[in-house]
Amino acid sequence: MPDPDLSQQQRLNELRHQIDAIDNRIHDLLVERADLVVQVGQVKGRQRGDASGDVLFYRPEREARIHRRLAARHHGALPVEALHRIYREIISACLSLEKRLNVVYLGPEATATHEAALKHFGSSAAMSSVASIDDIFHDVEVGRADFGVVPVENAIEGVVIYTLERFIDSPLRICGEVMLPVVYCLMSLASSMEQLRRVYGHARARAQCRLWLERHLPTMPVTVVDATAKGIALVREDEESAVLAGVHAADRYGLNVLSEHVEDRSGHEHRFLVVGRHDSGPSGQDKTSLMFSFRDQPGFLHRILGIFASHGVNLTRIESRPSWSSSCDYLFFVELEGHREQPPVADALAELVQTPGVSVQMLGSYPKRAV
């Protein structure tokens, strides 16, 4: 009788041979793609660049269109999220052949802002951590970095006001947005939760994991630290302690993940903005951010908002802050759908800037998140 195990082994060998052949084809196509990217870089290098003289190697609108096109044609067993991760690294590696981008983020390593920077730019960009949001803006403004990633909205605490206020006196443009799911892990040098005697966590992490902690570690003391990095440093010196942190911290600092997804609610996201010195072109699915101000008077805000409504422009966010200027009472931060170079947004903005008594500052148009 034929050996069924032998038949199964033959089938496995056949499938693995097919996989090897596909890997060879993928490799050949990656090499071909990289060669074409090098040629694109050579063509760009012969261009004069934008008004500042800079040659724009990174085009966020182009990258967004790639991700959307691939997602639209995707099929099969591979999750679309995995497809996006693969192509993020392909694009990142190929872009580095033209120019390796310098990106600054709010440090230290393995923070949520670092994760957002990696998610947007991939691992081939040169990443540098800085101590404050102001440092991020400054490094990009003076050309020490090409782009910066700043937090703008926390899933629990809301808008990061300092980020918005820093735009007031900055020439930088918003050229991208990153959404990062709120995911916490319990990690430690220990190999099991039974070995733990204490847990460290930022106040925000403790609040977002409170129910899980009460359910699984009801008697465990939780010490609040002013930064997740501080908690990680303490845990690395104490095998009986654990810290609440993002999963990337485990790989970066050599910790064991004792439990994943210890956050109480799924679906929450932190939002980050990518800031740079140049505008992004239209991608087909864009947002525009701006600030405007005026001397407060009855009905004037209603009149301003009516401009957008009359042109059919959808406002997705409006935030107000007391103004530091004596010429107006409040600053309004607005986000809307569409690109400022295209109608109907261009028409609405043209009317807005021509309205007497209104001061307008454009913050940028950029692709809606594609991944």
C-alpha positions as MATLAB code, in Angstrom:
seq = 'MPDPDLSQQQRLNELRHQIDAIDNRIHDLLVERADLVVQVGQVKGRQRGDASGDVLFYRPEREARIHRRLAARHHGALPVEALHRIYREIISACLSLEKRLNVVYLGPEATATHEAALKHFGSSAAMSSVASIDDIFHDVEVGRADFGVVPVENAIEGVVIYTLERFIDSPLRICGEVMLPVVYCLMSLASSMEQLRRVYGHARARAQCRLWLERHLPTMPVTVVDATAKGIALVREDEESAVLAGVHAADRYGLNVLSEHVEDRSGHEHRFLVVGRHDSGPSGQDKTSLMFSFRDQPGFLHRILGIFASHGVNLTRIESRPSWSSSCDYLFFVELEGHREQPPVADALAELVQTPGVSVQMLGSYPKRAV';
ca = [
       0.000    0.000    0.000;
       1.178    3.553   -0.722;
       2.507    5.396    2.253;
       0.056    8.274    3.004;
       2.755   10.141    4.900;
       5.001   10.012    1.838;
       2.184   11.452   -0.306;
       1.652   14.287    2.166;
       5.373   15.012    2.229;
       5.459   15.119   -1.543;
       2.563   17.591   -1.539;
       4.344   19.770    1.051;
       7.523   19.713   -1.024;
       5.554   20.726   -4.110;
       3.868   23.642   -2.290;
       7.156   24.807   -0.817;
       8.747   24.687   -4.251;
       5.958   26.929   -5.559;
       6.470   29.330   -2.653;
      10.212   29.475   -3.385;
       9.467   30.286   -7.023;
       7.077   33.085   -5.967;
       9.703   34.445   -3.552;
      12.183   34.605   -6.424;
       9.656   36.531   -8.534;
       8.912   38.912   -5.662;
      12.633   39.481   -5.175;
      13.153   40.220   -8.868;
      10.246   42.684   -8.852;
      11.556   44.427   -5.728;
      14.939   44.874   -7.401;
      13.199   46.212  -10.505;
      11.088   48.603   -8.417;
      14.183   49.873   -6.602;
      15.958   50.506   -9.915;
      13.006   52.565  -11.133;
      12.963   54.558   -7.894;
      16.648   55.369   -8.365;
      15.835   56.665  -11.851;
      13.010   58.795  -10.406;
      15.498   60.244   -7.922;
      17.895   61.095  -10.723;
      15.162   62.923  -12.620;
      14.128   64.802   -9.463;
      17.764   65.701   -8.805;
      17.857   67.562  -12.112;
      14.756   69.565  -11.207;
      14.967   73.009   -9.641;
      12.744   72.119   -6.698;
      10.077   74.295   -5.104;
      10.172   77.996   -4.211;
      12.708   77.315   -1.445;
      15.003   75.459   -3.825;
      14.395   72.098   -2.136;
      13.827   69.023   -4.276;
      10.768   67.176   -2.939;
      11.638   63.506   -2.779;
       8.850   62.507   -0.383;
       5.318   62.990   -1.717;
       2.699   61.943    0.865;
      -0.126   62.237   -1.655;
       1.624   59.722   -3.937;
       2.105   57.265   -1.071;
      -1.546   57.604   -0.024;
      -2.692   56.838   -3.577;
      -0.514   53.695   -3.648;
      -2.052   52.357   -0.440;
      -5.597   53.137   -1.558;
      -5.094   51.567   -4.976;
      -3.680   48.371   -3.483;
      -6.455   48.159   -0.874;
      -9.092   48.559   -3.619;
      -7.706   45.638   -5.651;
      -6.798   43.426   -2.700;
      -8.220   39.923   -2.376;
      -7.256   36.588   -0.902;
      -6.286   35.349    2.555;
      -3.670   37.992    3.367;
      -5.197   40.642    5.698;
      -5.222   44.082    4.125;
      -3.508   45.462    7.257;
      -0.583   43.136    6.580;
      -0.484   44.322    2.976;
      -0.215   47.926    4.170;
       2.610   47.056    6.587;
       4.544   45.257    3.850;
       4.197   48.123    1.402;
       5.025   50.706    4.023;
       8.424   49.059    4.393;
       8.860   48.629    0.641;
       8.118   52.307    0.057;
      10.335   53.330    2.977;
      13.291   51.267    1.753;
      12.926   52.487   -1.827;
      12.560   56.129   -0.778;
      15.810   55.861    1.166;
      17.536   55.166   -2.163;
      16.511   58.675   -3.251;
      16.912   60.381    0.119;
      16.924   59.063    3.657;
      14.415   61.169    5.529;
      15.259   62.619    8.929;
      12.204   62.425   11.183;
      11.901   63.746   14.743;
       9.347   62.586   17.267;
       8.429   63.124   20.907;
      10.691   60.699   22.742;
      12.006   58.582   24.180;
      12.005   55.472   22.002;
       8.958   53.187   21.985;
       6.527   55.974   22.911;
       3.231   56.273   21.064;
       4.656   59.134   18.988;
       7.600   56.927   17.995;
       5.176   54.179   16.952;
       3.212   56.713   14.896;
       6.404   57.885   13.163;
       7.342   54.300   12.285;
       3.831   53.582   11.065;
       3.919   56.575    8.716;
       7.526   56.581    7.479;
       8.651   52.955    7.936;
      11.874   51.741    9.489;
      14.234   53.036    6.778;
      13.825   56.672    7.846;
      16.365   58.113   10.279;
      14.417   58.586   13.512;
      15.474   60.956   16.301;
      13.736   61.568   19.599;
      13.448   65.014   21.183;
      12.191   66.154   24.556;
       9.297   68.437   23.617;
       6.774   69.383   20.957;
       8.531   72.734   20.644;
      11.785   70.908   19.817;
      10.011   69.005   17.038;
       8.762   72.207   15.425;
      12.124   73.919   15.829;
      14.158   71.074   14.301;
      11.922   70.985   11.222;
      11.762   74.781   10.923;
      15.556   75.168   10.842;
      16.050   72.181    8.517;
      17.668   69.874   11.049;
      14.890   67.395   10.267;
      12.757   66.855    7.173;
       9.574   66.017    9.061;
       8.242   65.825   12.584;
       5.456   63.781   14.162;
       3.445   65.483   16.910;
       0.479   64.308   19.004;
      -2.707   66.257   18.374;
      -5.531   64.212   19.884;
      -5.564   61.789   22.780;
      -8.280   59.146   22.811;
      -9.199   59.958   26.425;
      -8.066   63.524   27.119;
      -8.937   65.096   23.774;
      -7.022   67.715   21.816;
      -3.358   68.400   22.600;
      -3.703   72.157   22.855;
       0.016   72.937   22.870;
       0.431   71.369   19.436;
      -2.305   73.590   18.021;
      -0.915   76.701   19.679;
       2.570   75.999   18.315;
       1.213   76.449   14.775;
       0.340   80.084   15.525;
       3.885   81.357   15.011;
       5.222   78.522   12.830;
       5.602   78.430    9.035;
       5.317   74.626    8.998;
       2.605   72.777    7.128;
       0.599   69.727    8.087;
       1.343   67.120    5.427;
      -0.096   63.945    6.938;
      -2.052   62.373    9.766;
      -1.508   59.107   11.623;
      -4.091   57.201   13.639;
      -2.709   54.792   16.225;
      -4.960   52.306   18.031;
      -4.802   52.488   21.816;
      -3.185   49.165   22.718;
      -1.494   48.436   26.033;
       0.446   45.381   27.151;
       1.620   44.280   30.568;
       5.354   43.615   30.271;
       8.120   42.648   32.627;
      11.418   40.829   33.056;
       9.352   38.163   34.847;
       7.946   35.238   32.919;
       4.510   35.143   34.582;
       2.115   37.421   36.433;
       2.436   35.206   39.530;
       5.940   36.617   40.042;
       4.764   40.237   40.151;
       4.617   42.416   43.246;
       3.970   45.839   41.688;
       2.905   47.544   38.440;
       4.014   50.887   37.001;
       2.095   52.998   34.527;
       1.489   56.525   33.337;
      -1.723   58.020   34.736;
      -3.294   57.804   31.278;
      -2.343   54.132   30.930;
      -3.691   53.292   34.367;
      -6.996   55.007   33.537;
      -7.324   53.150   30.231;
      -6.503   49.777   31.840;
      -8.324   50.212   35.161;
     -10.994   47.539   34.682;
      -8.487   44.959   33.457;
      -6.237   45.613   36.446;
      -9.152   45.304   38.862;
     -10.200   42.024   37.251;
      -6.815   40.320   36.865;
      -4.576   41.978   39.490;
      -7.085   43.225   42.086;
      -4.622   43.457   44.993;
      -1.606   44.616   43.006;
      -0.379   48.137   43.824;
      -0.167   50.349   40.726;
       2.371   53.153   40.964;
       1.810   56.145   38.690;
       4.906   57.448   36.893;
       5.155   60.716   34.986;
       6.378   58.959   31.828;
       6.116   55.417   30.484;
       9.875   55.474   29.878;
      10.452   55.955   33.594;
       8.266   52.948   34.363;
      10.206   50.856   31.845;
      13.503   51.888   33.455;
      12.227   50.833   36.883;
      10.965   47.494   35.577;
      14.309   46.692   33.951;
      15.888   46.845   37.411;
      13.193   44.865   39.226;
      12.092   41.372   38.141;
       9.032   41.512   40.407;
       7.519   44.528   38.641;
       5.666   45.159   35.385;
       4.773   48.198   33.311;
       1.834   49.187   31.108;
       3.242   50.120   27.700;
       2.870   49.697   23.952;
       4.001   46.423   22.410;
       7.008   48.019   20.656;
       8.566   48.712   24.058;
       8.933   44.990   24.727;
      11.159   44.450   21.693;
      13.091   47.665   22.225;
      13.865   47.072   25.895;
      13.987   43.265   26.079;
      10.852   42.732   28.177;
       8.416   39.828   28.203;
       4.796   40.508   27.254;
       2.771   38.879   30.029;
      -0.610   39.925   28.621;
      -1.670   41.738   25.457;
      -4.601   44.121   24.988;
      -5.023   45.031   28.632;
      -6.827   48.256   27.664;
     -10.456   48.316   28.808;
     -11.979   49.377   25.495;
     -10.956   48.591   21.954;
     -11.416   50.896   18.997;
      -9.973   54.036   20.598;
      -7.257   55.818   18.653;
      -4.639   58.478   19.245;
      -4.138   60.972   16.412;
      -0.841   62.476   15.285;
       0.116   65.054   12.673;
       3.094   64.994   10.335;
       4.610   68.468    9.952;
       7.028   69.619    7.263;
       8.145   72.680    5.335;
       6.193   71.969    2.150;
       2.597   71.577    1.029;
       1.192   68.217   -0.039;
      -0.525   67.942   -3.400;
      -4.052   66.595   -3.859;
      -4.426   62.848   -3.348;
      -8.129   62.581   -4.157;
      -9.174   62.128   -0.519;
      -7.817   65.007    1.529;
      -8.280   67.193    4.562;
      -7.457   70.862    5.040;
      -6.578   72.531    8.348;
      -6.567   76.268    9.006;
      -6.869   78.887   11.716;
      -8.947   82.036   11.610;
      -9.665   84.847   14.034;
     -11.794   87.981   14.260;
     -13.019   90.523   16.760;
     -16.001   88.910   18.468;
     -19.358   90.368   17.563;
     -22.906   88.969   17.501;
     -23.554   86.540   14.659;
     -20.089   86.809   13.102;
     -19.067   83.192   13.740;
     -22.366   82.048   12.245;
     -21.588   84.156    9.192;
     -18.101   82.620    8.834;
     -19.352   79.067    9.159;
     -22.062   79.878    6.649;
     -19.379   80.477    4.015;
     -18.348   76.839    4.195;
     -21.950   75.642    4.244;
     -22.867   77.712    1.179;
     -20.064   76.052   -0.798;
     -20.969   72.550    0.393;
     -17.739   72.114    2.397;
     -17.978   69.686    5.302;
     -16.305   70.836    8.525;
     -15.048   67.876   10.563;
     -13.628   69.775   13.560;
     -13.637   73.233   15.103;
     -11.719   74.188   18.255;
     -11.531   77.631   19.838;
      -8.830   79.144   22.037;
      -8.471   82.578   23.626;
      -6.236   84.699   21.412;
      -2.929   86.191   22.494;
      -3.450   89.051   20.061;
      -5.148   92.317   20.957;
      -6.776   92.430   17.523;
      -9.119   89.486   18.149;
     -10.754   87.605   20.989;
     -10.546   83.955   19.900;
      -8.612   81.711   17.541;
     -10.539   78.988   15.745;
      -8.810   75.815   14.548;
     -10.810   74.200   11.763;
     -10.536   70.950    9.806;
     -12.550   70.286    6.691;
     -12.838   67.737    3.919;
     -11.104   68.447    0.618;
      -7.881   70.029   -0.660;
      -7.393   73.785   -0.608;
      -6.281   73.834   -4.244;
      -9.498   72.229   -5.489;
     -13.149   73.304   -5.517;
     -15.290   73.640   -3.541;
     -12.688   74.191   -0.789;
     -10.696   76.661   -2.892;
     -13.848   78.701   -3.540;
     -14.831   78.762    0.139;
     -11.341   79.812    1.235;
     -11.217   82.564   -1.380;
     -14.420   84.028    0.044;
     -13.182   83.602    3.613;
      -9.919   85.509    3.103;
     -11.803   88.334    1.390;
     -14.202   88.763    4.323;
     -13.416   92.040    6.132;
     -12.208   91.646    9.705;
     -11.111   87.996    9.362;
      -7.498   86.843    9.650;
      -6.768   83.420    8.094;
      -3.701   81.189    8.418;
      -3.481   78.020    6.350;
      -1.988   75.028    8.166;
      -2.004   72.694    5.193;
      -3.884   70.220    3.061;
      -2.913   66.575    3.383;
      -4.160   63.072    2.557;
      -6.741   61.480    4.788;
      -5.194   58.480    6.432;
      -4.930   55.669    3.921;
      -3.981   52.940    6.441;
];
